[in-house]
């Protein structure tokens, strides 16, 4: 790494992504290749989330990538917000199509087309669907791998329910699962709440969100869960006969997390040496580096290293036996890739029936006897996961500044950034005023917090608390 995190955050991030072998830039602006190392992390997130929603009765499905323009037009509010971002297919070979096809920016419209065919009565409900796929949105702002790209990977859940109460329960169940995954697996703490009217998903009755804070003082949305009410089911005619033989429209939800989570992981935990990966999602939890200086030692040390690898079954472990590289070079390589633990074994370690463990989070080393190695490794991986979350939690808490006046609000943005906690009247006029004057937006309206002042912007009576911040 030739750039420091605290001096040039953007350049540091780019280096961490590329030198950490997570991604590489594509030939088209806004596209990247996910290298195996990053895709393994995404697969672990997939596996955890997939298992949780399947326990609740959700089923995975897959829907068409191309969406006819006429379908998008059915839900005008939703479609209008995506128009500047949509990639269009206008030709079939050399023949111009009679109707343009949108390349999936999100799948509400195409999924409700099928829901209208699959749902007939209350016996077909709830319909709990999830899709793992890619989406494309023309990115006109500055691109950043994982954080802001024209093509990204995600899951999008879409559910239909007989009652408003069932649908709203679904929204908050998923929000809770998201929080557990982002905090529990990735060790990234979040603030949860509702989006404002201006920031909610187009077409939603309301949107719930998870917001994390990055080290440069900008917020990052880590997931959303939307209550759509009947706003989509009516234009797409997704109706059912209830138990009284009366026809009604279903209540729907949609929700998603994306590979943007990988960006949050890199930003929150990385340091000047590169990536720092939480053990629960590290593709390699420990790497063994044999140290030898002659052929006589080589055979003996490699043999012991192999035994150690076998003894540590159940742990994701790698052994670095590459020729032509010094131990110091290998140490740097694995530190750059964020591997939680390094196990060093040399001639003296064999004589003393021990190894040396080096911890990625703080660089500290300790000698560990072979008989206690497996237990010590397990304990240290658990400890590192816990310590990473505690450190990130303290950073998030330290990023929150509570203010009462707009002058204080602007001063925070000039000197500190981070989350600004305010009381406000929740009017569109105040929200637009704050955004126009500062570029900060309402990131989340937390649940159950009491107002502590008049509206930060207009000075009138406040009705709720909100977190504002500049964001990605």
C-alpha positions as CSV (number, residue, x, y, z in Angstrom):
1,X,0.0,0.0,0.0
2,X,1.4,3.4,-1.0
3,X,-1.5,5.5,0.2
4,X,-2.6,5.9,3.8
5,X,-6.2,5.5,4.8
6,X,-6.3,8.7,6.8
7,X,-4.6,10.9,4.2
8,X,-6.1,9.9,0.8
9,X,-9.1,7.7,1.6
10,X,-10.2,7.3,-2.0
11,X,-6.8,6.2,-3.3
12,X,-6.3,4.0,-0.3
13,X,-9.7,2.3,-1.0
14,X,-8.8,1.7,-4.7
15,X,-5.5,0.1,-3.7
16,X,-7.0,-2.1,-1.1
17,X,-9.5,-3.4,-3.6
18,X,-7.0,-4.1,-6.4
19,X,-3.9,-5.1,-4.3
20,X,-6.1,-7.2,-2.0
21,X,-7.2,-9.0,-5.2
22,X,-10.9,-8.4,-4.7
23,X,-11.8,-6.8,-8.0
24,X,-10.5,-5.3,-11.2
25,X,-11.9,-2.6,-13.5
26,X,-13.9,-3.7,-16.6
27,X,-13.6,-2.3,-20.1
28,X,-16.9,-0.4,-19.7
29,X,-17.2,2.4,-17.2
30,X,-18.9,1.3,-14.0
31,X,-18.2,-2.4,-14.5
32,X,-15.8,-4.6,-12.5
33,X,-14.8,-8.2,-12.3
34,X,-15.3,-9.9,-9.0
35,X,-12.2,-11.9,-8.3
36,X,-12.6,-15.2,-6.5
37,X,-11.5,-13.7,-3.2
38,X,-14.4,-11.2,-3.1
39,X,-16.9,-13.6,-4.6
40,X,-16.1,-16.1,-1.8
41,X,-17.1,-13.4,0.7
42,X,-20.3,-12.7,-1.2
43,X,-21.1,-16.5,-1.2
44,X,-20.8,-16.6,2.6
45,X,-23.2,-13.7,2.9
46,X,-25.5,-15.5,0.4
47,X,-25.3,-18.8,2.3
48,X,-26.2,-17.2,5.6
49,X,-29.1,-15.1,4.3
50,X,-30.4,-17.9,2.1
51,X,-30.6,-20.3,5.1
52,X,-32.4,-17.8,7.2
53,X,-35.1,-16.9,4.7
54,X,-35.7,-20.5,3.7
55,X,-36.4,-21.3,7.3
56,X,-39.2,-18.7,7.1
57,X,-40.7,-20.3,4.0
58,X,-39.2,-18.2,1.2
59,X,-38.3,-19.8,-2.1
60,X,-35.7,-18.8,-4.6
61,X,-36.8,-18.1,-8.2
62,X,-35.4,-16.3,-11.2
63,X,-37.1,-13.8,-13.5
64,X,-36.3,-12.3,-16.9
65,X,-33.5,-9.8,-17.3
66,X,-35.3,-7.9,-20.0
67,X,-38.4,-5.9,-19.1
68,X,-40.8,-4.4,-21.8
69,X,-41.2,-0.7,-21.5
70,X,-45.0,-1.1,-21.4
71,X,-44.6,-3.0,-18.1
72,X,-42.5,-0.3,-16.5
73,X,-45.0,2.4,-17.6
74,X,-47.7,0.7,-15.5
75,X,-46.1,1.9,-12.3
76,X,-45.3,5.5,-13.3
77,X,-43.8,6.8,-10.0
78,X,-41.5,3.8,-9.7
79,X,-40.5,3.9,-13.3
80,X,-39.8,7.6,-13.5
81,X,-37.1,7.5,-10.9
82,X,-35.2,4.8,-12.8
83,X,-35.5,6.3,-16.4
84,X,-32.1,8.2,-16.2
85,X,-30.4,5.0,-15.1
86,X,-32.0,2.4,-17.4
87,X,-30.0,0.6,-20.1
88,X,-32.2,-0.1,-23.1
89,X,-32.2,-2.8,-25.7
90,X,-33.5,-1.4,-28.9
91,X,-32.3,-4.0,-31.5
92,X,-32.6,-7.7,-32.1
93,X,-29.6,-8.2,-34.3
94,X,-29.9,-5.6,-36.9
95,X,-33.7,-5.3,-36.7
96,X,-35.2,-2.5,-34.6
97,X,-37.6,-3.8,-31.9
98,X,-41.2,-2.5,-32.0
99,X,-40.9,-1.9,-28.2
100,X,-37.8,-1.2,-26.2
101,X,-36.7,-3.6,-23.4
102,X,-35.1,-2.3,-20.2
103,X,-32.2,-4.2,-18.8
104,X,-33.4,-5.0,-15.2
105,X,-32.7,-2.0,-12.9
106,X,-34.9,-3.8,-10.3
107,X,-37.6,-6.4,-10.7
108,X,-40.8,-5.2,-9.1
109,X,-42.6,-4.7,-12.4
110,X,-41.6,-8.1,-14.1
111,X,-42.3,-10.0,-10.9
112,X,-45.8,-8.5,-10.4
113,X,-46.5,-9.5,-14.0
114,X,-46.0,-13.1,-13.0
115,X,-47.7,-12.7,-9.6
116,X,-50.9,-11.6,-11.3
117,X,-50.8,-15.0,-13.1
118,X,-49.9,-17.1,-10.1
119,X,-52.2,-15.7,-7.4
120,X,-55.9,-16.5,-7.6
121,X,-57.1,-17.0,-4.0
122,X,-56.2,-16.7,-0.4
123,X,-54.8,-20.3,-0.7
124,X,-51.9,-18.9,-2.8
125,X,-50.8,-16.6,-0.1
126,X,-48.4,-15.6,1.2
127,X,-46.2,-15.8,-1.8
128,X,-42.6,-15.5,-0.6
129,X,-40.1,-15.2,-3.4
130,X,-36.4,-14.2,-3.5
131,X,-34.1,-13.8,-6.4
132,X,-30.3,-13.8,-6.6
133,X,-29.2,-11.8,-9.6
134,X,-27.4,-8.9,-11.2
135,X,-29.0,-5.5,-12.0
136,X,-27.8,-2.7,-14.2
137,X,-28.2,1.0,-13.6
138,X,-26.3,3.6,-15.7
139,X,-24.0,5.2,-13.3
140,X,-23.3,8.8,-14.1
141,X,-21.6,9.8,-10.9
142,X,-18.0,8.9,-10.0
143,X,-17.8,5.1,-9.8
144,X,-16.2,3.1,-7.0
145,X,-15.8,-0.7,-7.0
146,X,-18.5,-2.4,-4.9
147,X,-19.9,1.0,-3.7
148,X,-21.1,2.6,-6.9
149,X,-21.1,0.6,-10.2
150,X,-23.4,0.2,-13.2
151,X,-23.7,-3.5,-12.6
152,X,-23.9,-5.1,-9.2
153,X,-25.0,-8.3,-7.6
154,X,-27.8,-8.5,-5.0
155,X,-30.8,-10.4,-3.7
156,X,-34.2,-9.0,-4.1
157,X,-37.1,-10.4,-2.1
158,X,-40.7,-9.9,-3.3
159,X,-43.6,-11.1,-1.2
160,X,-47.4,-10.9,-1.5
161,X,-49.8,-11.1,1.5
162,X,-53.5,-11.2,2.2
163,X,-53.3,-8.4,4.8
164,X,-51.5,-5.2,5.6
165,X,-50.4,-6.6,9.0
166,X,-48.8,-9.7,7.5
167,X,-46.9,-7.6,4.9
168,X,-45.6,-5.1,7.5
169,X,-44.5,-7.9,9.8
170,X,-42.5,-9.2,6.8
171,X,-40.8,-5.9,6.3
172,X,-39.5,-5.8,9.9
173,X,-38.6,-9.4,10.0
174,X,-36.3,-9.0,7.0
175,X,-34.9,-5.7,8.4
176,X,-33.9,-7.6,11.6
177,X,-32.2,-10.4,9.7
178,X,-30.2,-7.9,7.7
179,X,-29.0,-6.2,10.9
180,X,-28.0,-9.5,12.3
181,X,-26.0,-10.4,9.2
182,X,-24.3,-7.1,8.7
183,X,-23.4,-6.7,12.3
184,X,-22.9,-10.4,13.1
185,X,-21.0,-11.6,10.0
186,X,-19.4,-8.4,8.7
187,X,-18.8,-6.7,12.1
188,X,-20.2,-3.5,10.6
189,X,-22.5,-1.7,13.1
190,X,-25.6,0.1,11.6
191,X,-28.3,2.5,12.5
192,X,-31.8,1.3,11.5
193,X,-34.9,3.3,10.9
194,X,-37.3,4.6,8.2
195,X,-36.4,6.6,5.2
196,X,-38.0,10.1,4.8
197,X,-40.6,10.7,2.1
198,X,-38.0,12.1,-0.2
199,X,-35.5,9.3,0.3
200,X,-37.9,6.3,0.3
201,X,-38.1,3.8,-2.6
202,X,-40.2,5.1,-5.4
203,X,-43.7,3.6,-5.2
204,X,-43.3,2.4,-1.6
205,X,-45.6,3.4,1.3
206,X,-42.5,3.5,3.4
207,X,-38.9,2.2,3.3
208,X,-36.9,0.9,6.3
209,X,-33.1,1.1,6.1
210,X,-29.8,0.1,7.6
211,X,-27.1,2.9,7.5
212,X,-23.4,2.5,8.3
213,X,-20.8,5.2,8.7
214,X,-17.6,5.1,6.7
215,X,-14.3,6.4,8.1
216,X,-14.4,9.4,5.7
217,X,-17.5,10.6,7.4
218,X,-20.0,9.6,4.7
219,X,-23.0,7.3,5.3
220,X,-23.5,4.1,3.4
221,X,-26.9,2.4,2.9
222,X,-26.4,-1.3,3.6
223,X,-29.8,-2.6,2.9
224,X,-33.5,-1.7,2.6
225,X,-36.9,-3.3,3.3
226,X,-39.9,-1.7,1.7
227,X,-43.6,-1.8,2.5
228,X,-45.3,-1.3,-0.9
229,X,-48.9,-1.7,0.3
230,X,-51.2,-2.1,-2.7
231,X,-49.2,0.5,-4.8
232,X,-48.0,-2.2,-7.2
233,X,-50.6,-4.8,-6.9
234,X,-53.4,-2.4,-8.2
235,X,-51.7,-1.3,-11.4
236,X,-50.5,-4.9,-12.1
237,X,-53.9,-6.4,-11.1
238,X,-52.4,-8.8,-8.5
239,X,-55.7,-9.7,-6.7
240,X,-57.2,-12.7,-4.9
241,X,-60.4,-14.1,-3.6
242,X,-60.5,-14.0,0.2
243,X,-62.2,-16.6,2.4
244,X,-65.5,-14.7,2.0
245,X,-65.2,-14.9,-1.7
246,X,-64.5,-11.2,-2.0
247,X,-61.9,-9.9,-4.4
248,X,-59.0,-7.8,-3.0
249,X,-55.6,-6.7,-4.0
250,X,-52.6,-8.2,-2.2
251,X,-50.2,-6.2,0.0
252,X,-46.6,-6.5,-1.1
253,X,-43.1,-6.0,0.1
254,X,-39.6,-5.9,-1.5
255,X,-36.2,-5.9,0.1
256,X,-32.6,-6.3,-0.8
257,X,-28.9,-6.3,0.1
258,X,-26.1,-6.1,-2.5
259,X,-22.4,-6.4,-3.0
260,X,-22.2,-2.9,-1.7
261,X,-21.7,-4.7,1.6
262,X,-18.2,-5.7,0.4
263,X,-17.4,-2.0,0.1
264,X,-18.6,-1.4,3.7
265,X,-16.4,-4.3,4.9
266,X,-13.3,-2.9,3.2
267,X,-13.8,0.7,4.3
268,X,-14.8,0.1,8.0
269,X,-12.1,-2.5,8.9
270,X,-9.1,-1.9,6.5
271,X,-5.9,-0.2,7.6
272,X,-2.7,1.1,6.1
273,X,-1.5,-2.4,5.4
274,X,-4.6,-3.3,3.4
275,X,-7.6,-5.4,4.1
276,X,-8.6,-6.6,7.6
277,X,-11.3,-9.3,7.2
278,X,-13.6,-10.4,10.0
279,X,-13.0,-14.1,10.6
280,X,-16.6,-15.2,9.9
281,X,-16.4,-14.1,6.3
282,X,-12.6,-14.3,5.7
283,X,-12.1,-16.8,2.8
284,X,-8.9,-17.8,4.5
285,X,-9.0,-17.6,8.3
286,X,-5.4,-18.6,8.9
287,X,-2.3,-19.0,6.7
288,X,0.7,-21.2,7.6
289,X,4.0,-19.8,6.5
290,X,6.9,-22.3,6.8
291,X,10.2,-20.7,7.4
292,X,13.4,-22.5,6.3
293,X,16.8,-21.5,4.9
294,X,18.2,-24.7,3.6
295,X,17.0,-28.0,2.0
296,X,17.7,-30.0,5.1
297,X,15.2,-27.8,7.1
298,X,12.7,-27.5,4.3
299,X,11.6,-31.1,4.3
300,X,11.2,-31.3,8.0
301,X,9.4,-28.0,8.3
302,X,7.0,-28.6,5.4
303,X,6.1,-32.0,7.0
304,X,5.2,-30.3,10.3
305,X,3.3,-27.6,8.5
306,X,1.2,-30.2,6.7
307,X,0.5,-31.9,10.1
308,X,-0.7,-28.6,11.5
309,X,-3.0,-28.0,8.5
310,X,-4.6,-31.4,9.1
311,X,-4.9,-30.8,12.8
312,X,-6.7,-27.5,12.2
313,X,-9.5,-29.2,10.2
314,X,-12.7,-27.1,10.2
315,X,-10.8,-23.8,9.9
316,X,-10.4,-22.2,6.5
317,X,-6.7,-22.5,6.2
318,X,-4.0,-22.1,3.5
319,X,-0.3,-23.0,3.5
320,X,2.1,-20.8,1.6
321,X,4.8,-23.0,0.1
322,X,5.6,-20.7,-2.9
323,X,9.2,-20.7,-3.9
324,X,11.3,-17.6,-4.6
325,X,9.6,-15.4,-2.0
326,X,11.1,-14.5,1.4
327,X,9.0,-15.0,4.6
328,X,8.8,-11.2,4.9
329,X,7.3,-10.9,1.5
330,X,4.8,-13.5,2.3
331,X,3.9,-11.8,5.6
332,X,3.1,-8.6,3.7
333,X,1.1,-10.4,1.0
334,X,-1.2,-12.1,3.5
335,X,-1.5,-8.9,5.6
336,X,-2.6,-7.0,2.5
337,X,-5.3,-9.6,1.9
338,X,-6.6,-9.3,5.4
339,X,-6.1,-12.9,6.6
340,X,-7.0,-12.8,10.4
341,X,-4.2,-15.1,11.6
342,X,-0.7,-16.1,10.4
343,X,1.0,-19.2,11.7
344,X,4.8,-19.2,11.5
345,X,6.8,-22.3,12.0
346,X,10.6,-22.5,11.7
347,X,13.5,-24.8,13.0
348,X,13.4,-23.4,16.5
349,X,9.6,-23.7,16.7
350,X,9.9,-27.4,15.9
351,X,12.5,-27.9,18.6
352,X,10.3,-26.2,21.1
353,X,7.1,-27.9,19.9
354,X,5.4,-24.6,19.2
355,X,4.4,-22.1,16.5
356,X,4.2,-18.4,16.4
357,X,0.8,-16.8,15.8
358,X,0.6,-13.3,14.4
359,X,-2.8,-11.4,14.6
360,X,-3.9,-9.2,11.8
361,X,-5.9,-6.8,13.8
362,X,-3.0,-5.5,15.9
363,X,0.1,-7.3,14.6
364,X,0.8,-8.8,18.0
365,X,2.6,-12.2,18.1
366,X,2.5,-15.0,20.6
367,X,4.1,-18.4,21.0
368,X,1.6,-21.3,21.2
369,X,2.3,-24.9,22.1
370,X,1.3,-27.5,19.5
371,X,-1.0,-29.3,21.9
372,X,-3.2,-26.2,22.5
373,X,-3.0,-24.7,19.0
374,X,-6.4,-25.7,17.6
375,X,-8.2,-24.4,20.7
376,X,-6.2,-21.2,20.7
377,X,-6.8,-20.5,17.0
378,X,-10.6,-21.0,17.6
379,X,-10.5,-18.6,20.6
380,X,-8.5,-16.0,18.7
381,X,-10.8,-16.0,15.7
382,X,-13.8,-15.5,18.0
383,X,-11.9,-12.7,19.8
384,X,-10.9,-10.9,16.6
385,X,-14.5,-11.0,15.4
386,X,-15.7,-9.5,18.7
387,X,-12.9,-6.9,18.9
388,X,-13.5,-5.7,15.3
389,X,-17.2,-5.1,16.0
390,X,-16.5,-3.3,19.3
391,X,-13.9,-1.0,17.5
392,X,-16.4,-0.3,14.7
393,X,-19.2,0.3,17.1
394,X,-17.1,2.8,19.0
395,X,-16.3,4.5,15.8
396,X,-20.0,4.7,14.8
397,X,-21.0,6.0,18.2
398,X,-18.2,8.6,17.9
399,X,-19.5,9.7,14.5
400,X,-22.9,10.9,15.9
401,X,-23.3,14.5,16.8
402,X,-26.5,15.8,18.3
403,X,-27.4,19.4,17.3
404,X,-30.3,21.8,17.9
405,X,-29.7,24.5,15.4
406,X,-28.9,24.7,11.7
407,X,-25.7,26.7,12.4
408,X,-24.5,23.8,14.6
409,X,-25.5,21.4,11.8
410,X,-23.4,23.2,9.2
411,X,-20.5,23.5,11.5
412,X,-20.4,19.7,12.0
413,X,-20.3,19.2,8.3
414,X,-17.4,21.6,7.9
415,X,-15.3,20.1,10.7
416,X,-16.3,16.5,11.4
417,X,-18.9,15.0,9.1
418,X,-20.5,11.8,10.3
419,X,-24.1,11.4,11.4
420,X,-25.9,14.5,12.6
421,X,-28.8,13.7,15.0
422,X,-31.6,16.3,14.9
423,X,-35.2,16.9,15.7
424,X,-37.2,18.1,12.8
425,X,-40.7,18.8,11.5
426,X,-40.3,16.2,8.6
427,X,-41.6,18.6,6.0
428,X,-40.5,18.3,2.4
429,X,-39.6,22.0,2.4
430,X,-37.1,21.6,5.3
431,X,-35.7,18.4,3.8
432,X,-35.1,20.1,0.5
433,X,-33.6,23.2,2.2
434,X,-31.1,21.1,4.2
435,X,-30.1,19.1,1.1
436,X,-29.8,22.2,-1.1
437,X,-27.7,24.1,1.4
438,X,-25.4,21.3,2.6
439,X,-25.8,18.2,0.3
440,X,-26.6,16.2,3.4
441,X,-29.6,13.9,3.2
442,X,-31.9,12.2,5.7
443,X,-30.4,8.8,6.2
444,X,-32.7,7.3,8.8
445,X,-35.6,8.1,11.1
446,X,-34.9,5.9,14.1
447,X,-37.7,4.0,15.8
448,X,-39.0,5.2,19.1
449,X,-36.8,8.2,19.8
450,X,-38.2,11.3,21.4
451,X,-37.7,14.8,20.0
452,X,-35.3,17.0,22.0
453,X,-35.7,20.4,20.3
454,X,-37.7,22.3,17.8
455,X,-37.1,21.6,14.1
456,X,-33.4,22.1,13.3
457,X,-34.1,23.9,10.1
458,X,-37.3,26.0,10.4
459,X,-37.6,26.3,14.2
460,X,-41.2,25.1,14.3
461,X,-42.4,22.2,16.4
462,X,-40.5,19.0,15.7
463,X,-42.4,15.7,15.3
464,X,-39.5,13.1,15.1
465,X,-35.8,12.5,15.3
466,X,-33.7,12.0,12.2
467,X,-30.1,11.2,11.3
468,X,-28.6,13.3,8.5
469,X,-25.3,12.8,6.7
470,X,-23.5,13.2,3.4
471,X,-23.5,9.8,1.8
472,X,-22.3,7.5,-1.0
